Amino acid sequence: MPSSAAIKLLDLIQSHRITAVIYVAAKLGIAELLRDGPRSLDQLARATGTHYDALGRLLTALSTVGICARSVPGGYSLTELGLALDGSADQSFKAWAIFEGEMLSKSWSGMLETIVTGKTAAQLQGFDNSFELMSRSPENIGIFNAAMVDLTRLVTPDVLRAFDFSQISHLMDVGGGSGELIGAITRQYPRIRGTVFDLPRCKATAQEYLQRVGVSDRAQFVAGNFFETIPSFADAIILKSVIHDWDDEHSSVILRNCHHALPKDGTLLLVERMMPETPTTSEVDKAHAMSDLNMLRGPGGLERSEHQYRLLLEQSGFCQTSLRSAGRFSVIEARAN
Ligand SMILES: C[S@@+](CC[C@H](N)C(=O)[O-])C[C@H]1O[C@@H](n2cnc3c(N)ncnc32)[C@H](O)[C@@H]1O
């Protein structure tokens, strides 16, 4: 093996260090401290209550990753990449950095067990699924929900560009979490009514969010369990990053409950990653494959190809009518037979 290949491999092996460095920066609020301009190491150490030399070494590492830059002697400023680590940025990934550092990294350290047994982390600990395991720790629910908001906020403009929602009167976001997607759609389409359907634990955050973005007169939160029943008051249902959480058996139950809830010819929209039939080494394919393993270790689902989604929809009473690209995600449109 040529040495450059071996070095590339070593860099890949050590890439968890980058996750850790970004996580520490997120927890310390480095991006927020640099929001208004460069700061000296001394100022940053005092503001974060950290060890001067140790923080200097962290900032050096962050500058090699491209998150901050040495500006004036002994000073640091934020780069374009680092801006997204500021919790108040439009497209922030701060909450995801904390989710990755506090929950996913720990979970992924047990990936070998999952590959050997085919079981999720939750199953290996005697729980039905990761959502049940998460319910034991309210703090983890908060970390997870905030991270999902980061990801959904990034993909929402792509979804709004990809699909014309104007023919829909009432859209229900099943597994809609904190209401990010319904908030954005109802704001863009002032005549649409919206419902976020999710577990009771998402109620307070979703209601507060719908109120904050000024759509609470048209958008509501309804608590329930999508494996039991989904209320029937919408002519269209959207599910983003929900079906990929579950294996075909569980997914079919959710989709059949959506089918029961919809009128005949009602619209079903899935916003998911599309797994290519033959993944390459491209960044997008890598992200899809890693997400697939994340589903395997986490909730027990998978990233599916278009063909797999088409079959799953057919088995659940739907007929796929279109597939549109939305950034790294796709929007599948289907009709209830
Ligand atoms: C991966 S998150 C996706 C959240 C949101 N759709 C988004 O993309 O930001 C999956 C969602 O499914 C919800 N969920 C899990 N099990 C559920 C159940 N049995 N009934 C209703 N919602 C459930 C979770 O609370 C969570 O909000």
The ligand as an SDF file (V2000), in Angstrom:
LIG
                    3D

 27 29  0  0  0  0  0  0  0  0999 V2000
  -35.9720   11.3720   13.7120 C   0  0  0  0  0  0  0  0  0  0  0  0
  -37.2000   12.2980   14.5390 S   0  0  0  0  0  0  0  0  0  0  0  0
  -37.8310   13.3140   13.2480 C   0  0  0  0  0  0  0  0  0  0  0  0
  -38.4690   14.5630   13.7550 C   0  0  0  0  0  0  0  0  0  0  0  0
  -38.9240   15.5330   12.6660 C   0  0  0  0  0  0  0  0  0  0  0  0
  -39.8230   14.8980   11.7200 N   0  0  0  0  0  0  0  0  0  0  0  0
  -37.7360   16.1220   11.9650 C   0  0  0  0  0  0  0  0  0  0  0  0
  -37.3780   15.6270   10.9010 O   0  0  0  0  0  0  0  0  0  0  0  0
  -37.1330   17.0570   12.5050 O   0  0  0  0  0  0  0  0  0  0  0  0
  -38.4890   11.0910   14.7600 C   0  0  0  0  0  0  0  0  0  0  0  0
  -39.6970   11.6400   15.4750 C   0  0  0  0  0  0  0  0  0  0  0  0
  -40.6200   10.5630   15.6500 O   0  0  0  0  0  0  0  0  0  0  0  0
  -41.2320   10.7260   16.9230 C   0  0  0  0  0  0  0  0  0  0  0  0
  -41.7780    9.4440   17.3860 N   0  0  0  0  0  0  0  0  0  0  0  0
  -41.0970    8.3400   17.7620 C   0  0  0  0  0  0  0  0  0  0  0  0
  -41.9320    7.3670   18.1100 N   0  0  0  0  0  0  0  0  0  0  0  0
  -43.1890    7.8590   17.9770 C   0  0  0  0  0  0  0  0  0  0  0  0
  -44.5040    7.3250   18.1670 C   0  0  0  0  0  0  0  0  0  0  0  0
  -44.6480    6.0680   18.5980 N   0  0  0  0  0  0  0  0  0  0  0  0
  -45.5690    8.0970   17.8900 N   0  0  0  0  0  0  0  0  0  0  0  0
  -45.4170    9.3840   17.4550 C   0  0  0  0  0  0  0  0  0  0  0  0
  -44.1930    9.9550   17.2400 N   0  0  0  0  0  0  0  0  0  0  0  0
  -43.1020    9.1990   17.4970 C   0  0  0  0  0  0  0  0  0  0  0  0
  -40.1110   11.2430   17.7880 C   0  0  0  0  0  0  0  0  0  0  0  0
  -40.5680   11.8450   18.9860 O   0  0  0  0  0  0  0  0  0  0  0  0
  -39.4000   12.2010   16.8450 C   0  0  0  0  0  0  0  0  0  0  0  0
  -39.9050   13.5020   16.9520 O   0  0  0  0  0  0  0  0  0  0  0  0
  1  2  1  0
  2  3  1  0
  2 10  1  0
  3  4  1  0
  4  5  1  0
  5  6  1  0
  5  7  1  0
  7  8  2  0
  7  9  1  0
 10 11  1  0
 11 12  1  0
 11 26  1  0
 12 13  1  0
 13 14  1  0
 13 24  1  0
 14 15  1  0
 14 23  1  0
 15 16  2  0
 16 17  1  0
 17 18  1  0
 17 23  2  0
 18 19  1  0
 18 20  2  0
 20 21  1  0
 21 22  2  0
 22 23  1  0
 24 25  1  0
 24 26  1  0
 26 27  1  0
M  CHG  2   2   1   9  -1
M  END
$$$$
